[in-house]
Amino acid sequence: MIFLTILMILLFLGLSLYLLQGKGGFLIAGYNTMSAEEKADIDEEALCVFMGKMMIAITVCFIISLIGEIVNIDPLIYAGYLLTIPILIFMIIYTNGYQRFKKKREGPPSRHP
């Protein structure tokens, strides 16, 4: 089990570092399935950076579980894996929030201060 956890940590860490560079939109399932017109309205770089940050948070949870496995403390193992649940809930709510990753429209400046 320790080997599997280390493998997951390395995989998530590698993917998160790639996403933090603002690249890898093709790895994000919802973005990947959008049409070209829908993708044009999304700030891909901001979305990738956000997903990279969230994957780092999940990686930290896996590291907590790995430490629990190494020192044989079951509550630490469970805590690490259970901490991923609120992170995933936050990710779903935040990314589906009101046009959070929509590109800013370039246009004439507003006359209202």
C-alpha positions in Angstrom: 0.0 0.0 0.0 2.9 2.4 0.7 4.2 1.9 -2.9 0.8 2.7 -4.3 0.5 5.9 -2.2 4.0 7.0 -3.2 3.0 6.4 -6.9 -0.1 8.5 -6.5 1.9 11.3 -4.8 4.4 11.4 -7.6 1.7 11.3 -10.3 -0.4 14.1 -8.6 2.7 16.2 -7.9 3.9 15.9 -11.6 0.5 16.8 -12.9 0.0 19.7 -10.5 3.3 21.2 -11.4 2.4 21.0 -15.1 -1.0 22.6 -14.4 0.6 25.4 -12.3 2.4 26.5 -15.4 -0.9 27.3 -16.9 -0.7 24.4 -19.3 -2.7 21.2 -19.5 -6.2 22.3 -20.2 -6.7 19.0 -22.1 -6.3 17.2 -18.7 -9.4 18.9 -17.2 -12.4 16.8 -18.0 -15.1 19.5 -18.3 -12.8 21.8 -20.2 -11.7 19.0 -22.5 -15.2 18.3 -23.7 -16.2 21.9 -24.5 -16.7 23.1 -28.0 -14.2 25.5 -29.5 -16.6 28.4 -29.0 -17.1 27.6 -25.3 -13.3 27.2 -24.8 -12.8 30.7 -26.3 -14.7 32.2 -23.4 -12.7 30.4 -20.7 -9.4 31.7 -19.2 -7.6 28.4 -19.6 -4.4 29.6 -17.8 -6.4 30.7 -14.7 -8.3 27.4 -14.7 -5.2 25.3 -15.0 -3.4 27.2 -12.2 -6.4 26.8 -9.9 -6.6 23.0 -10.7 -2.8 22.8 -10.1 -3.2 24.4 -6.6 -6.0 22.0 -5.7 -4.0 19.0 -6.9 -1.2 20.2 -4.6 -3.7 20.3 -1.7 -4.8 16.7 -2.5 -1.1 15.7 -2.8 -0.6 17.0 0.7 -3.5 14.9 1.9 -1.8 11.8 0.3 1.5 12.7 2.0 -0.3 12.8 5.4 -1.8 9.4 4.7 1.7 8.1 3.7 3.2 9.3 6.9 0.4 7.5 8.8 1.1 4.3 6.9 4.9 4.5 7.6 4.5 5.1 11.3 1.4 2.8 11.5 -1.1 5.4 12.9 -4.5 4.5 11.4 -6.3 7.8 12.4 -3.6 9.7 10.4 -4.2 7.5 7.4 -7.9 8.1 7.5 -7.5 11.8 8.2 -5.3 12.2 5.1 -7.8 10.5 2.8 -10.9 12.1 4.4 -9.4 15.6 4.0 -9.7 15.2 0.3 -13.5 15.3 0.5 -13.8 19.0 1.6 -11.1 19.9 -1.0 -13.1 18.2 -3.7 -16.4 19.8 -2.6 -14.6 23.2 -2.6 -13.3 22.6 -6.1 -16.7 21.7 -7.5 -18.4 24.7 -5.9 -15.6 27.2 -6.8 -15.2 26.1 -10.5 -18.9 26.1 -11.1 -19.3 29.4 -9.4 -20.7 32.4 -11.2 -18.5 32.7 -14.3 -15.3 32.5 -12.3 -13.1 31.5 -15.2 -14.7 33.5 -17.9 -12.3 35.7 -19.9 -12.6 39.4 -19.3 -14.1 41.1 -22.4 -12.1 43.8 -24.0 -14.3 46.7 -24.9 -14.7 50.5 -24.5 -14.1 51.8 -21.0 -17.2 52.3 -18.8 -18.4 55.9 -18.4 -19.5 55.1 -14.9 -16.9 55.5 -12.1 
